Amino acid sequence: MTRRLALCLALVLASCASPRGVPVPDPRPEPAAPPPAPPPRAQPKAPPAGTDRRIARDTVLTDSIVLASHARDSALDAAMLERLAVAEPPDAGAPASASAEPDAAALREMFDIDVANWVEKGRVRYYLGFFTGLARERMAIWLQRLPRYEPVIRQQLVARGLPGDLAYLPLIESGYSATAVSRSRAVGMWQFMRGTARLYGLRVDGWVDERRDVPKATDAAIRFLSDLTVKFGSPYLAAAAYNGGPGRIQRGLARIDVGEDEEPDDSTGGAPTAGDAAFFQLADTRYIRRETKDYVPKLIAAAMIAKQPARYGFPAPAAVPAPALDSVIVPDATGLEVIARAAGMSLAGLRELNPQFLHPVTPPDRRSVVRLPAGTGAATRASLDSLPAGDRIPAVAHNTRKGETLARIGDRYGVGVEELRRLNPALRSRPPRRGEAVLVPGRSQLRVWLAESRRAEAAQRARAKGRVHRVRSGETLRSIAARYGLTPEQLRAWNGLQSAAGVRAGQTLRLAPPRSVKGTGRSTSLAAGAGSRVHVVKKGETLTSLARTCGSSAEDLRSANGLPAGRPLFAGQRITIPC
């Protein structure tokens, strides 16, 4: 009985668990199907509404993922380069790497810079240990980038009569990254400061930074290294001057006895040159910064690893042929996304070929050369030529900040709320959330970038006009002049400098001719010297009251002494009063 009850219960439960609505086969024969009608069923189905938008969204998402990956890689590069910059080798450097090196003859055969005479230096051994220890993971990545750039750089160096092994300088400068930015705001693979970049013909403005343009920056860096090698006669002194500034190296050499009267012992056929030896002699003094003292040892250590990676436990980088490139000339502002679509490539790929563009659009009102994969130039040009002017700049994303509404975003870009809702259908019934990307018309964003660029240029002109520049470490008269669009001769004349005089860190330079004193028509020199006196400020004195004693103005005194606007004088302060 129990079994019978259990069987009945199981059958009831099984019937209850059967899915509802499952069609039961009808034993009756189906009627014959009517003949197929031609209408819509015979035509191919159109893609569902929104397919194009979905494809575009997927493409943008893919590009965003790739660009985010590049940004993360750049951040890791920057972190390790910062650690490299602040590394402190011990003064009495016991070898930090126990790897046995090839003999001197083999090293002379392997390198065209002098490695054999300096490889056992404590600082060189320390950085060999640093690159193979703490920095091993990033060093392996940097070595994988090397084949893409090093052969071309080496060829250009040799063509200029320079050692080809200087091609390893970007390895320690940036890890061969075109977008690297240092703590001192040096930019690009060759880590140019803005003034030096402009001095060597690179364009740096609010739209384009050619320090990130590898071919152009490489040409400028090699010309700079060539000038430094001619000046100092040694690749190691030239490299040190590249890092620390030629003025500092020149002043340091003037303060030491470089032993030029001594004849080097060349009995082994491999004695160091006087110039290379002078660098290591200078590195043992306090006349150059620690970073510059370590610059050549880093170069030697990096070159040792790059030339023989397997010896130091790194995989040999695969050979990468130089990519064949094409280009297209864009006459006016055009979105990089539009160019990438016309070239049949991803936005991330286009930006990798053209890292010099600072915005996702080429500069307005000027011709720009955009690099493309080989064979795509003609088709890209034809596609761009056929585009209506209104389609050249697509909508761009604005990242919503805390408390922003559509109305506030619209005010920023000069766009109505309805236009923003049309571009962002999801925002028709709700406000944007913090961090949400809100599409705005490309032309509106372009106007904002133009306004920001003009403000930056105006601010730079205002800094230069009638104001002063405080010299920073590594700067030269030529680099300062290039930064402000002046000539070294103008700076010398306005600051009373002798023709051979250099500048020193902390020195204040005028960036405009001295103003004429009211009522006299004569020019007043603001540099301390003839016609100037040093005054010790007494309690209650101001710039205005002191300026009256010499018929000058408070602004002249402020400029002569490099005083920030709004900062009062204090008793006991020493200032120069031009009279």
C-alpha positions as CSV (number, residue, x, y, z in Angstrom):
1,M,0.0,0.0,0.0
2,T,2.8,2.3,0.9
3,R,4.5,1.7,-2.5
4,R,1.2,2.4,-4.3
5,L,0.7,5.7,-2.5
6,A,4.3,6.8,-3.3
7,L,3.8,5.9,-6.9
8,C,0.6,8.0,-7.1
9,L,2.2,10.9,-5.4
10,A,5.2,10.8,-7.8
11,L,2.8,10.9,-10.8
12,V,0.9,13.8,-9.4
13,L,4.1,15.8,-8.8
14,A,5.4,15.0,-12.3
15,S,2.2,16.3,-13.9
16,C,2.4,19.5,-11.9
17,A,6.1,20.1,-12.9
18,S,5.3,19.9,-16.6
19,P,5.8,23.2,-18.4
20,R,2.7,25.1,-19.1
21,G,1.9,26.2,-22.6
22,V,3.9,23.5,-24.3
23,P,2.1,22.8,-27.6
24,V,0.7,19.3,-27.9
25,P,1.1,17.7,-31.4
26,D,-2.2,17.7,-33.3
27,P,-2.8,14.3,-35.0
28,R,-4.9,16.0,-37.7
29,P,-3.0,16.7,-41.0
30,E,-2.0,20.3,-41.5
31,P,-3.7,22.2,-44.4
32,A,-1.6,22.9,-47.4
33,A,0.4,26.1,-47.1
34,P,-0.7,28.9,-49.4
35,P,1.8,29.9,-52.2
36,P,4.5,32.3,-50.9
37,A,3.6,35.9,-51.4
38,P,6.3,38.2,-52.8
39,P,6.0,41.1,-50.3
40,P,8.2,41.9,-47.4
41,R,9.1,38.3,-46.6
42,A,11.1,37.9,-49.8
43,Q,13.2,41.1,-49.2
44,P,16.3,41.0,-47.0
45,K,15.6,42.2,-43.5
46,A,17.0,45.6,-42.6
47,P,19.3,45.7,-39.5
48,P,17.4,46.5,-36.4
49,A,17.1,50.2,-35.4
50,G,20.1,51.4,-33.6
51,T,22.5,48.9,-35.1
52,D,24.9,51.5,-36.4
53,R,24.8,53.3,-33.1
54,R,25.6,50.1,-31.3
55,I,28.5,49.3,-33.7
56,A,29.8,52.8,-33.2
57,R,29.5,52.4,-29.4
58,D,31.3,49.1,-29.5
59,T,34.1,50.7,-31.6
60,V,34.4,53.5,-29.1
61,L,34.5,51.0,-26.3
62,T,37.3,49.0,-27.9
63,D,39.3,52.2,-28.5
64,S,38.7,53.3,-25.0
65,I,40.0,50.0,-23.6
66,V,43.1,50.2,-25.8
67,L,43.7,53.9,-24.9
68,A,43.2,53.1,-21.2
69,S,45.7,50.2,-21.5
70,H,48.2,52.6,-23.0
71,A,47.6,55.2,-20.3
72,R,48.2,52.5,-17.6
73,D,51.4,51.4,-19.3
74,S,52.5,55.1,-19.4
75,A,51.8,55.4,-15.7
76,L,53.8,52.4,-14.9
77,D,56.7,53.7,-17.1
78,A,56.5,57.1,-15.2
79,A,56.6,55.4,-11.8
80,M,59.7,53.4,-12.7
81,L,61.4,56.3,-14.4
82,E,60.8,58.4,-11.3
83,R,62.4,55.7,-9.1
84,L,65.3,55.6,-11.6
85,A,65.7,59.4,-11.3
86,V,65.8,59.4,-7.5
87,A,67.9,56.2,-7.1
88,E,71.0,56.9,-4.9
89,P,74.0,54.7,-5.6
90,P,76.4,54.3,-2.6
91,D,79.4,56.6,-2.7
92,A,81.9,53.8,-2.4
93,G,80.1,51.5,-4.7
94,A,80.8,47.9,-4.2
95,P,79.7,46.0,-7.3
96,A,75.9,45.6,-7.2
97,S,76.0,43.0,-10.0
98,A,78.1,39.8,-9.9
99,S,77.8,39.0,-13.6
100,A,81.2,38.5,-15.2
101,E,81.6,40.9,-18.1
102,P,83.5,40.2,-21.4
103,D,87.1,41.3,-21.4
104,A,88.1,44.8,-22.4
105,A,89.0,43.9,-26.0
106,A,85.5,42.3,-26.6
107,L,83.8,45.4,-25.1
108,R,85.8,47.7,-27.4
109,E,84.7,45.6,-30.3
110,M,81.1,45.6,-29.1
111,F,80.5,49.3,-28.4
112,D,81.4,52.6,-30.1
113,I,81.2,54.4,-26.8
114,D,83.9,53.7,-24.2
115,V,82.4,51.0,-22.0
116,A,85.6,49.0,-21.4
117,N,87.3,51.6,-19.2
118,W,84.3,52.4,-17.0
119,V,82.2,49.2,-16.7
120,E,83.7,48.5,-13.2
121,K,82.8,51.9,-11.9
122,G,80.7,51.6,-8.7
123,R,77.8,53.7,-10.2
124,V,77.7,51.6,-13.4
125,R,77.6,48.4,-11.3
126,Y,74.8,49.8,-9.2
127,Y,72.6,50.6,-12.2
128,L,73.3,47.2,-13.7
129,G,71.9,45.8,-10.5
130,F,69.0,48.3,-10.6
131,F,67.9,47.4,-14.1
132,T,68.2,43.6,-13.5
133,G,66.6,43.8,-10.0
134,L,64.0,46.4,-9.0
135,A,63.3,47.5,-12.6
136,R,63.5,44.1,-14.3
137,E,59.9,43.9,-15.2
138,R,59.7,47.4,-16.8
139,M,63.2,47.0,-18.4
140,A,62.0,43.8,-20.1
141,I,59.1,45.9,-21.6
142,W,61.4,48.7,-22.6
143,L,63.7,46.2,-24.4
144,Q,60.7,44.9,-26.3
145,R,60.1,48.4,-27.6
146,L,63.8,48.9,-28.6
147,P,63.8,47.2,-32.1
148,R,61.1,49.5,-33.3
149,Y,63.2,52.7,-32.8
150,E,66.9,51.9,-32.1
151,P,68.0,50.9,-35.6
152,V,66.6,54.1,-37.2
153,I,68.1,56.3,-34.4
154,R,71.5,54.6,-34.7
155,Q,71.5,55.1,-38.5
156,Q,70.8,58.9,-38.0
157,L,73.4,59.2,-35.3
158,V,76.1,57.6,-37.4
159,A,75.2,59.8,-40.4
160,R,75.9,62.8,-38.1
161,G,79.3,61.4,-37.1
162,L,78.1,60.5,-33.6
163,P,78.5,57.2,-31.8
164,G,75.6,54.9,-32.7
165,D,75.3,53.6,-29.1
166,L,73.9,57.0,-28.1
167,A,70.7,55.4,-29.4
168,Y,70.3,54.0,-25.9
169,L,69.8,57.4,-24.4
170,P,65.9,57.2,-24.9
171,L,66.1,53.9,-23.0
172,I,67.1,55.7,-19.8
173,E,65.2,58.9,-20.6
174,S,61.7,57.5,-21.3
175,G,61.9,53.7,-21.9
176,Y,61.3,54.5,-25.6
177,S,57.9,56.0,-24.8
178,A,56.7,58.9,-27.0
179,T,54.3,60.2,-24.4
180,A,56.5,60.2,-21.3
181,V,56.3,63.2,-19.0
182,S,58.9,63.8,-16.2
183,R,58.5,65.5,-12.9
184,S,60.3,68.6,-14.4
185,R,57.7,68.6,-17.3
186,A,60.2,67.3,-19.9
187,V,58.1,65.5,-22.6
188,G,58.5,62.7,-25.1
189,M,60.9,60.0,-25.9
190,W,63.9,62.4,-25.8
191,Q,62.5,64.3,-22.8
192,F,62.8,67.8,-24.2
193,M,62.1,70.8,-22.1
194,R,59.8,73.3,-23.8
195,G,62.5,76.0,-24.4
196,T,65.1,73.6,-25.8
197,A,62.4,72.0,-28.1
198,R,61.5,75.3,-29.6
199,L,65.1,76.2,-30.0
200,Y,65.6,73.2,-32.2
201,G,62.5,73.8,-34.3
202,L,59.8,71.7,-32.5
203,R,56.3,73.1,-32.3
204,V,54.9,73.2,-28.8
205,D,51.5,74.9,-28.3
206,G,48.0,74.1,-27.1
207,W,47.2,71.9,-30.0
208,V,50.4,70.1,-31.0
209,D,53.5,69.0,-29.0
210,E,56.1,67.8,-31.4
211,R,58.2,66.6,-28.5
212,R,55.9,63.5,-28.7
213,D,56.5,63.2,-32.5
214,V,59.2,60.6,-32.6
215,P,60.7,61.3,-36.0
216,K,60.8,65.1,-35.5
217,A,62.0,64.9,-31.9
218,T,64.7,62.4,-32.9
219,D,66.0,64.7,-35.5
220,A,66.1,67.6,-33.0
221,A,67.8,65.5,-30.3
222,I,70.5,64.4,-32.7
223,R,71.2,67.9,-33.8
224,F,71.3,69.0,-30.1
225,L,73.7,66.1,-29.3
226,S,75.9,67.0,-32.3
227,D,76.2,70.6,-31.1
228,L,77.1,69.5,-27.6
229,T,79.7,67.0,-28.9
230,V,81.3,69.8,-31.0
231,K,81.3,72.0,-27.9
232,F,82.7,69.5,-25.4
233,G,84.6,67.0,-27.7
234,S,83.3,64.0,-25.8
235,P,80.1,61.9,-26.1
236,Y,80.0,61.5,-22.3
237,L,80.3,65.2,-21.6
238,A,77.7,65.8,-24.4
239,A,75.3,63.3,-22.8
240,A,75.9,65.0,-19.4
241,A,75.2,68.4,-20.9
242,Y,72.0,67.0,-22.6
243,N,70.8,66.1,-19.1
244,G,72.1,68.9,-16.9
245,G,72.5,71.8,-19.3
246,P,75.7,72.9,-21.2
247,G,76.1,75.9,-18.9
248,R,76.5,73.8,-15.8
249,I,78.9,71.4,-17.4
250,Q,81.0,74.2,-18.8
251,R,81.2,76.0,-15.4
252,G,82.0,72.7,-13.7
253,L,84.9,71.9,-16.1
254,A,86.3,75.5,-15.6
255,R,86.6,74.7,-11.8
256,I,88.5,71.5,-12.0
257,D,91.9,70.5,-13.4
258,V,90.9,68.1,-16.2
259,G,94.6,67.1,-16.7
260,E,94.8,68.2,-20.3
261,D,98.6,68.6,-20.0
262,E,99.0,64.9,-19.0
263,E,99.5,62.5,-21.8
264,P,97.2,59.4,-21.3
265,D,98.9,56.0,-21.1
266,D,98.0,54.3,-24.3
267,S,100.2,51.3,-23.9
268,T,97.1,49.0,-24.0
269,G,95.6,50.7,-27.0
270,G,92.4,51.5,-25.0
271,A,93.1,54.4,-22.7
272,P,90.1,56.7,-22.1
273,T,89.9,59.9,-23.9
274,A,90.5,63.1,-22.0
275,G,86.9,64.2,-22.4
276,D,85.4,61.0,-21.2
277,A,87.8,60.9,-18.2
278,A,86.9,64.6,-17.5
279,F,83.2,63.5,-17.0
280,F,84.1,61.0,-14.4
281,Q,86.4,63.5,-12.7
282,L,83.6,66.0,-12.7
283,A,81.2,63.4,-11.3
284,D,83.3,63.1,-8.2
285,T,82.8,66.8,-7.4
286,R,79.8,68.8,-6.1
287,Y,79.7,71.0,-9.3
288,I,77.0,69.0,-11.0
289,R,73.8,67.5,-9.8
290,R,73.5,63.9,-8.6
291,E,71.2,63.1,-11.5
292,T,73.8,64.3,-14.0
293,K,76.6,62.4,-12.2
294,D,74.5,59.2,-12.7
295,Y,73.4,59.9,-16.2
296,V,76.4,58.4,-18.0
297,P,76.6,55.4,-15.7
298,K,72.9,54.7,-16.4
299,L,73.7,54.9,-20.2
300,I,76.6,52.5,-19.9
301,A,74.5,50.0,-17.8
302,A,71.5,50.2,-20.1
303,A,73.8,49.8,-23.2
304,M,75.4,46.7,-21.6
305,I,72.0,45.1,-21.1
306,A,70.5,46.2,-24.5
307,K,73.5,44.8,-26.4
308,Q,73.5,41.4,-24.6
309,P,70.1,40.8,-22.9
310,A,70.5,37.1,-22.6
311,R,73.6,37.6,-20.4
312,Y,71.4,39.4,-17.9
313,G,68.4,37.1,-18.0
314,F,66.2,39.1,-20.4
315,P,64.6,37.5,-23.5
316,A,66.0,38.7,-26.8
317,P,63.6,41.2,-28.3
318,A,62.1,40.2,-31.6
319,A,63.2,42.1,-34.7
320,V,60.5,44.6,-35.8
321,P,60.8,46.0,-39.3
322,A,60.3,49.8,-39.5
323,P,56.6,50.3,-40.3
324,A,55.9,51.6,-43.8
325,L,53.8,54.7,-43.4
326,D,51.6,56.9,-45.6
327,S,50.2,60.3,-44.7
328,V,47.4,62.7,-45.5
329,I,47.3,66.5,-45.3
330,V,44.3,67.8,-43.4
331,P,43.7,71.5,-44.1
332,D,41.5,72.4,-41.1
333,A,40.1,71.0,-37.8
334,T,39.1,67.4,-38.4
335,G,38.3,64.8,-35.7
336,L,40.9,62.0,-35.4
337,E,38.0,59.5,-35.1
338,V,36.8,60.7,-38.5
339,I,40.2,60.3,-40.0
340,A,40.6,56.8,-38.5
341,R,37.2,55.8,-39.9
342,A,38.2,57.1,-43.3
343,A,41.5,55.1,-43.1
344,G,39.8,51.9,-42.0
345,M,41.7,51.7,-38.7
346,S,41.0,52.2,-35.0
347,L,41.3,55.5,-33.2
348,A,43.8,54.0,-30.9
349,G,46.0,52.9,-33.8
350,L,45.8,56.4,-35.3
351,R,46.7,58.1,-32.1
352,E,49.7,55.7,-31.7
353,L,51.0,56.9,-35.0
354,N,50.3,60.6,-34.2
355,P,50.9,61.2,-30.5
356,Q,51.7,64.8,-31.1
357,F,48.1,65.9,-31.3
358,L,46.9,67.0,-27.8
359,H,43.2,66.9,-28.6
360,P,41.1,64.4,-30.5
361,V,41.0,66.9,-33.4
362,T,43.6,68.4,-35.6
363,P,44.4,72.1,-35.1
364,P,42.0,74.6,-36.7
365,D,43.0,77.1,-39.4
366,R,46.3,75.3,-40.2
367,R,47.4,72.3,-42.3
368,S,48.4,69.2,-40.4
369,V,50.2,66.1,-41.6
370,V,48.5,62.9,-40.2
371,R,50.5,59.7,-40.5
372,L,48.7,56.6,-41.7
373,P,49.5,52.9,-42.5
374,A,51.1,52.4,-45.8
375,G,48.8,52.4,-48.8
376,T,45.9,54.1,-47.2
377,G,46.7,57.8,-47.9
378,A,44.8,58.1,-51.3
379,A,41.6,56.4,-50.1
380,T,41.6,58.4,-46.9
381,R,42.1,61.7,-48.7
382,A,39.2,60.9,-51.1
383,S,36.9,59.9,-48.2
384,L,37.7,63.1,-46.3
385,D,37.2,65.3,-49.4
386,S,33.7,63.9,-49.8
387,L,32.7,64.7,-46.2
388,P,30.4,67.7,-45.6
389,A,32.1,70.3,-43.4
390,G,29.7,69.7,-40.6
391,D,30.7,66.0,-40.4
392,R,34.4,66.6,-39.9
393,I,34.2,67.0,-36.2
394,P,32.1,64.4,-34.4
395,A,30.5,64.8,-31.0
396,V,32.9,64.5,-28.1
397,A,32.3,63.3,-24.6
398,H,32.3,65.6,-21.6
399,N,33.0,63.9,-18.2
400,T,30.3,65.1,-15.8
401,R,31.6,66.7,-12.6
402,K,29.9,66.6,-9.2
403,G,26.8,68.9,-9.2
404,E,26.7,69.6,-13.0
405,T,23.4,69.7,-14.7
406,L,22.6,69.6,-18.4
407,A,22.0,73.4,-18.3
408,R,25.4,74.0,-16.8
409,I,27.1,71.8,-19.3
410,G,25.2,73.6,-22.0
411,D,26.4,77.0,-20.7
412,R,30.0,75.8,-20.8
413,Y,29.8,74.8,-24.4
414,G,27.2,77.3,-25.7
415,V,24.7,74.5,-26.4
416,G,21.0,74.3,-25.6
417,V,19.6,71.6,-23.3
418,E,17.4,70.2,-26.0
419,E,20.4,69.7,-28.3
420,L,22.2,67.8,-25.5
421,R,19.2,65.6,-24.9
422,R,19.0,64.9,-28.6
423,L,22.6,63.7,-28.5
424,N,22.1,61.8,-25.2
425,P,18.6,60.2,-25.3
426,A,19.1,58.5,-21.9
427,L,19.2,62.0,-20.3
428,R,15.7,63.0,-21.5
429,S,14.1,61.8,-18.2
430,R,17.0,62.2,-15.7
431,P,20.0,64.4,-14.9
432,P,23.5,63.2,-15.7
433,R,25.4,61.3,-13.1
434,R,28.8,62.2,-11.7
435,G,31.5,60.7,-14.0
436,E,29.0,60.0,-16.8
437,A,30.1,60.8,-20.4
438,V,27.8,63.4,-22.0
439,L,28.1,63.9,-25.7
440,V,28.5,67.6,-26.8
441,P,28.7,68.9,-30.4
442,G,32.3,68.8,-31.7
443,R,32.2,72.4,-32.9
444,S,31.2,73.5,-29.5
445,Q,34.1,71.7,-27.9
446,L,36.4,73.1,-30.5
447,R,35.4,76.7,-29.5
448,V,36.2,75.9,-25.9
449,W,39.6,74.5,-26.8
450,L,40.3,77.6,-29.0
451,A,39.4,79.9,-26.1
452,E,41.6,78.0,-23.7
453,S,44.5,78.1,-26.2
454,R,44.2,81.8,-26.7
455,R,44.1,82.4,-22.9
456,A,47.3,80.3,-22.4
457,E,49.1,82.2,-25.2
458,A,47.9,85.5,-23.7
459,A,49.1,84.5,-20.3
460,Q,52.5,83.5,-21.7
461,R,52.8,86.9,-23.5
462,A,51.8,88.7,-20.3
463,R,54.6,86.8,-18.4
464,A,57.1,87.9,-20.9
465,K,56.0,91.5,-21.4
466,G,57.7,93.8,-19.0
467,R,58.3,90.9,-16.5
468,V,61.1,88.7,-15.5
469,H,62.2,85.0,-15.7
470,R,63.9,83.2,-12.8
471,V,66.5,80.9,-14.2
472,R,66.0,77.2,-13.4
473,S,68.6,74.5,-13.2
474,G,69.8,73.4,-16.6
475,E,68.4,76.4,-18.5
476,T,70.6,78.4,-20.9
477,L,70.3,81.9,-22.3
478,R,69.3,80.3,-25.7
479,S,66.6,78.0,-24.2
480,I,65.1,80.9,-22.2
481,A,65.1,83.1,-25.3
482,A,63.4,80.4,-27.4
483,R,60.8,79.9,-24.7
484,Y,59.7,83.5,-24.9
485,G,60.2,84.0,-28.7
486,L,63.3,86.3,-28.1
487,T,66.9,86.2,-29.1
488,P,69.9,85.6,-26.8
489,E,71.3,89.0,-27.9
490,Q,68.1,90.8,-26.7
491,L,68.4,89.1,-23.3
492,R,72.0,90.1,-23.0
493,A,71.3,93.7,-23.9
494,W,68.3,94.0,-21.5
495,N,70.2,92.4,-18.6
496,G,73.7,93.9,-19.1
497,L,75.3,90.5,-19.7
498,Q,78.7,90.1,-21.4
499,S,78.7,88.2,-24.7
500,A,80.4,85.2,-23.2
501,A,78.5,85.3,-19.9
502,G,76.2,82.4,-19.0
503,V,73.3,82.3,-16.6
504,R,73.0,80.5,-13.3
505,A,70.1,78.9,-11.4
506,G,68.2,81.5,-9.4
507,Q,69.3,84.4,-11.5
508,T,66.5,86.9,-12.6
509,L,66.4,88.1,-16.2
510,R,64.3,90.8,-17.7
511,L,62.2,89.7,-20.7
512,A,61.6,93.2,-22.1
513,P,63.6,96.4,-22.6
514,P,63.9,98.6,-19.5
515,R,61.2,101.2,-19.2
516,S,62.0,104.9,-19.6
517,V,61.9,107.0,-16.5
518,K,59.0,109.5,-16.5
519,G,60.0,113.0,-17.5
520,T,63.6,112.2,-18.6
521,G,63.2,110.1,-21.7
522,R,66.2,108.1,-20.7
523,S,66.3,104.3,-20.4
524,T,66.9,102.9,-16.9
525,S,68.8,99.7,-16.6
526,L,67.3,97.4,-14.0
527,A,70.3,95.1,-13.7
528,A,72.5,95.7,-10.7
529,G,75.5,97.7,-11.8
530,A,76.2,101.2,-12.8
531,G,73.3,103.5,-11.9
532,S,71.9,101.1,-9.3
533,R,72.3,100.8,-5.5
534,V,71.5,98.2,-3.0
535,H,69.1,99.4,-0.2
536,V,68.3,97.7,3.1
537,V,64.5,98.1,3.7
538,K,63.5,99.9,6.9
539,K,60.3,99.5,8.8
540,G,57.4,101.2,7.0
541,E,59.0,101.6,3.6
542,T,57.2,100.4,0.5
543,L,58.1,99.9,-3.1
544,T,56.3,103.1,-4.0
545,S,58.1,105.2,-1.5
546,L,61.5,103.8,-2.5
547,A,60.7,104.2,-6.2
548,R,60.1,107.9,-5.7
549,T,63.6,108.4,-4.3
550,C,65.0,107.7,-7.8
551,G,62.2,108.8,-10.0
552,S,61.3,105.3,-10.9
553,S,58.1,103.2,-10.4
554,A,57.1,100.4,-8.1
555,E,56.7,98.1,-11.1
556,D,60.4,98.8,-12.1
557,L,61.6,97.9,-8.6
558,R,59.4,94.8,-8.6
559,S,60.8,93.7,-11.9
560,A,64.4,94.5,-11.0
561,N,64.2,92.3,-7.9
562,G,62.0,89.5,-9.2
563,L,59.3,90.2,-6.6
564,P,55.9,88.6,-7.0
565,A,52.9,91.0,-7.4
566,G,51.2,91.6,-4.0
567,R,54.1,90.6,-1.8
568,P,55.1,93.4,0.7
569,L,58.6,94.3,1.7
570,F,59.9,93.5,5.1
571,A,62.4,95.3,7.3
572,G,66.0,94.2,6.7
573,Q,65.3,93.0,3.1
574,R,68.0,94.0,0.6
575,I,66.7,95.2,-2.8
576,T,68.3,96.8,-5.8
577,I,67.1,100.3,-6.7
578,P,67.9,101.5,-10.2
579,C,68.7,105.2,-10.3
